[in-house]
Amino acid sequence: MKTISERISRLDSTTLKFIALITMAIDHVGMAFFPGIMWLRAIGRIAMPIFAFCIAEGFVHTRNRGRYLLRLVIFAAVSELPYDLAVSGAVDWQSQNVIITFALSAAALICFDWLSRKKNRLCSAAAWTAVVLFAGIAALAHTDYGFAGVALVFGFYILRDKPRAVRIGVSLICFAALDGILFELWCLMSAVPLLMYNGERGAGLKWTFYLFYPLHLLMIYFALLGLMRL
């Protein structure tokens, strides 16, 4: 007889990413065009935990972690100008896009995993220090979700061998607490699709997900320009 967990496991990684893309787009449309409609922003809180979960899963299953990190770095760089234009209408160093947060998260995981394998106290302490260091860099650079974002990816990674409900619940609660914004509690809604994850990759389509982020930000920017000219 199937367990409850097995019965609800219907969503593969690709489906999770599509849910994250859709909810992220709703959030950004709300931010740009309907700032007073908060339920659009609330729906958008679903996206970040799903993306963070997929980053942790991708790191575990990738065959080349260096290439995985490089891909994130490249798309973080590609996305920065579209992010600035959509958010501020000009180049702005006050905040940085979320893919930079994910690149720092992947770098933290690489360091943590490498140092943890050394099996001595000094390296073990250094492994945890590395995670805090990269999270601190995210905070100082004012990347989207900053310290809390790196911590969320790390939480999903370090708890990967725990029961699914524990892994998701602990990670989300710690993320909401670290972010320090009461509105971020809406991120708990992401627990529903995450609990339905079946561990399968699905269709993949990784380039679709990487390209969607900068392209949809550019679309928002040009739409805002068009409205300003009316």
Secondary structure, DSSP 8 states (H G I E B T S, - for coil): ---HHHHH--B-HHHHHHHHHHHHHHHHHHHHH-TT-HHHHHHHTTHHHHHHHHHHHHHHH-S-HHHHHHHHHHHHHHHHHHHHHHHHSS--SS-B-HHHHHHHHHHHHHHHHHHHTT-SHHHHHHHHHHHHHHHHHHHHTTBTTHHHHHHHHHHHHHTTTS-HHHHHHHHHHHHHHHH--GGGGGGGGGHHHHHTB-S--TT--HHHHHHHHHHHHHHHHHHHHHHHH-
